[in-house]
Structures are given as C-alpha cells and as structure tokens.
Amino acid sequence: MKEEAAAVFKEGKFEEAITKFEEVFELDPMNGNFNSTLLLNISICHVKLGNNDKALVALNKAIKMNPKYAKALVKRGEVYVARGEYNDAIRDFSEASEHDSTGFGVQQKLKDAQ
C-alpha cells in the first residue's frame, strides 16, 4: 500500500497521496519509525499543496514518534523558514545536524536561516 501511495505522489496527485498514506498509517499506528516516514510524506504533500499548517501538524507527529528523525527536522525547519519563523528553523536545523551532520544540506540551511 505504501508503494501505491508513493506512486500517486510521484504523479503529483498530492491530495490522493495524503489519503493513501493515512490509510497505510492506520494499518499499524504504533509502528513509530515506519509511520514517521509516512507522516513526513504526508507533510511534503501538504507543503506542495500550500498547506504549511497541516504540514507542521504531520511533522510534529513524525518527530514525536521518532525524535532523532533528521529528515523530518530539516523539513520542519524548511516550513518554519517559509513561515518566517527563523528561530524555530534554526533550532530544528541545529538539532538535525546533531543527528546527521552530513545529510539533507542541513549545514547550508542553518547558515541561510541565520
């Protein structure tokens, strides 16, 4: 089911992808690491649809399930930058760099946010 959701996402059908990712999530809501990736995907769909508030909700859940999920921290930082919330962005980029200092361009994003 996750592959089906990913295929819909790749087609640019973001609302449908959100629905499908949410269906996959409901299969095993206690699977924290797996579901945190689903929530990241949901947040990306919301960003693409211009729904940064909903993206933040999904990202907050993803990070709650997996506090060291650097990719979700970076994405949340990006959403904070888009909202002009630079202190929150810097905090997330800094934390992400503690967990994965080489990935996701976090060092450059941190510099840009400062």
Buried (B, 14 or more C-beta within 10 A) or exposed (E): EBEEBBEBBEEEBBEBBBBBBBBBBEEEEEEBEBBBBBBBBBBBBBBBBEBBEBBBBBBBBBBEBBEEBBBBBBBBBBBBBEBEBBEBBBBBBBBBBEBBEEEBEBBEBBEEBE
